Amino acid sequence: MEIVGRELELGSAQLESHLARLEPLGLADDAALAEAIRDGRVGDDPSVRQALRADARDRLLVADPAWLPPESA
């Protein structure tokens, strides 16, 4: 139930942030991101790594914030 509470609390803002990170990459959603990675269109772009890292952090904030390093929680 704690996960559901965190999802309700954080979910909308996290989705907006995620889509805002994808926009400068010219990607509309996760499907476009996955396709760009598979096709090699994004290569080893640092901004893609940064977007993926931020998304992973957001997901951990919902799933279990204790899994994050102390400075990231």
N, C-alpha and C positions, 0 to 999 in steps of 0.2 A: 504494500500500500504506500510505502514511502516513495517508491519510484513513481507511482501514479501521481502523487502529490507534487513531486518535483517536476514531472512532465507538464502538469497543469500550470504550475507556477512559471516555468522557464521556456516551455515549448514554443510558444508563439514568437517570443523575442529571439530565440535561437534560430528558428526558421528564417526570420527576416534577416538576421545577421549572416546566415549561411548563403542565402540568395544574394545578398549584397556582396559577399566575397566572390561569388561566381560571376557576377555581372561584369567586372572589369576583365575577366578572362574570356568574355564572349560566350559564356555558357548559361543556359536558362535554368537548368536543374541538374539533379544527380545523374539522370540518364545521359544527358549531354556530357557531363564530366566523365562518366565511365567510358563512354564512346571515345572521347578525346584521348583518354589515357590508353585505351586499347589500340587506337589507331596511331598512337605516337605523336599526335598533334601538339601535345603540351610538353613533350620531352621531359627534360629535367629542370623545368621552370621553377625557380625559388618561390614564386607567388602561388603556384599550385601546391607545393609542399606546405607553405604557410597556411593556406586555406584548409588543407586536409588536417593539419595539426590542430588548428582551431576547432574544426568540426569534431575531431576525436575528443578534445577537451570538453566541448559542450556535451557530447554524448556521455562522457564519464561523470560530468556534473549531475546528470539525471540518473544514470545507472547506479553509481556509488561514488560520491565525491571523495571518499577515503582512499580510493585508488590513485588519486592525483598527488603529485608531490606537494608538500606544504605550501610552497610559494604559489602554486597554481589553483588552489582550492578557493 
